[in-house]
Amino acid sequence: MAVGIDCGSLVTDALPNGIVVLDGETKVLFWNKWMERHSGIPSDQAQGRCLGELFPRIAGTRLVAAIQTALMHRLAGIVSPSIHAPPLPLYRHAEDCAKDERLAQLIHVVPIKLADAKVCTLYVQDVTAAVLRERRLNEQAKELAASNAVLQAQLDEIQALQSKIAEMSARDALTGVLDREHIEQKLEEAFAIAAKNAGTVAVALFDVDLLKKINETHGHAAGDAILKSLAGLLKEVLPGNASVGRLDEDSFLVVMPAISLDEVQHLAEQVRRRFADQQLGYQGNLVTATLSAGLAIFPEHGGTSEELMQCLDLVMFLARHDGYDRVLAYGQTPQEA
Amino acid sequence: MVEVSELQRDALSEIINIGVGRAAASLSQIVRDEVELSAPTVLFLEPSEVNQALNGVEFDELSVVSQDFSGPFDSRAMLVFPEKNALVIVGHMLGEMVPPEQLSEFEQEAMCEFGNIILNACISSLADLFAVEFEGSLPSYRHADRQTLEILETSVGDRPVVLVVQVDLKIRKQELQGHLIFMMSVTSLSELLDSIDHYLARQGIV
């Protein structure tokens, strides 16, 4: 290499980064080709002038503070692109300048020892491409999160429908109350809870009197209408926490937690009276029906669901024997009721 | 271990608090809201005691910004935050919450600048009050956990003294804790204590 060639500035001019050297008063000592290209200020015009004079709008920015720290305390600093707007008016292309679209800048401010003089260097990196890439990735991540939320909502909807279907399949097709399997399940659940909390469970069986005769006289459709109206009446009169299910062709089982025998008796009597009073118009005929109901309560009448169901069978037998249209609790004689 | 008096420790704590106070002002500008910083405790420990001192804070995943300082005494200074706190800090600096995955390159640089501001502020306040000069390297960011933090300690066998400063940060009503850690040799520690004594003498305290 020929003697006298300034190797350092050849190298710095070839670099794809901006290099600026400032003296203690922030006057430019060195300004590489990259800086010329992207600021539009030739090196000979930049040299000897303060950075704040070249770029008046940098006053008060974090870059100025980092330069002061480097010059005063010889401590290096970093000015990152994501938390500041680009501090220097540097542009990738001439047309960006008109729109003031600055290139994204990562700036390292490094103090250098030059005899006793306080000097620092700015290394400016163009990170525009990386910033754009990052932004695009963030947007994609947000879009992904949004479409995930949509999928999740659809999944929730499907699950809600599924549980609705499961609930519907647990129902008696004619009357809409629970089917035998599920009312028995409710009975077991109510027993388990009552046993654990020392609570009560009342069970009541509602039988339509002489349903077979109604079917023979008026047809099965009339019998069905009567069963439907009884199911409706049970749901209307009994409390919300009561579970109603169809046990047999002509009978409904009701499970009521946390209730007294007196209350159950009162409610059952109400159902009996209203059922007997109603007249169903069916194909020009007025059809009436009565019901018999049996009641038993845990723990008073039995310790298990089987024992209570046996109590109900006995009570129903007594009610039918006594001439129907009665509400009878276990242990009561028909006269007492 | 070199003995550190109560007075020396209090004085150092005061000086570091001046530094973090300056840092808080710069950070407030970036976040565009008041940032409060305080350094309530200063401990001189042996490397083996550091992990224990950091116990209690959820310190499994760490975000570490380090810088080397040289001058009358030399030190590797680190700002250590639990990673999830670092994510919150970066979120406040970027103006939007960062998803709790790994910090991306730019978020690492943002964290780097955050550490740079605090570490430089502490060192420059030491330099101003001790009337001395330091030189500081560029900050570097890394992710670490308890194990790698230990390795880092053992790799500096010539720096058996660790100065651990608890840092309490408050941004937009959110309180976050981290630590400043200065690792130095016994010689550097003696120089630091000498500087503190000179400072106290100039203040007419000793």
Interface residues (C-beta under 8 A of the other chain):
Chain A: R62 A65 T69 M72 H73 R74 L75 A76 G77 I78 V79 S80 P81 S82 I83 H84 L106 H108 V110 P111 K113 A130 V131 E134 L137 A141
Chain B: S26 Q29 I30 Q67 F69 M93 L94 P99 S104 E105 F106 E107 E109 A110 C112 E113 N116 I117 N120 I123 S124 A127 E133 F134 E135 G136 S137 L138 P139
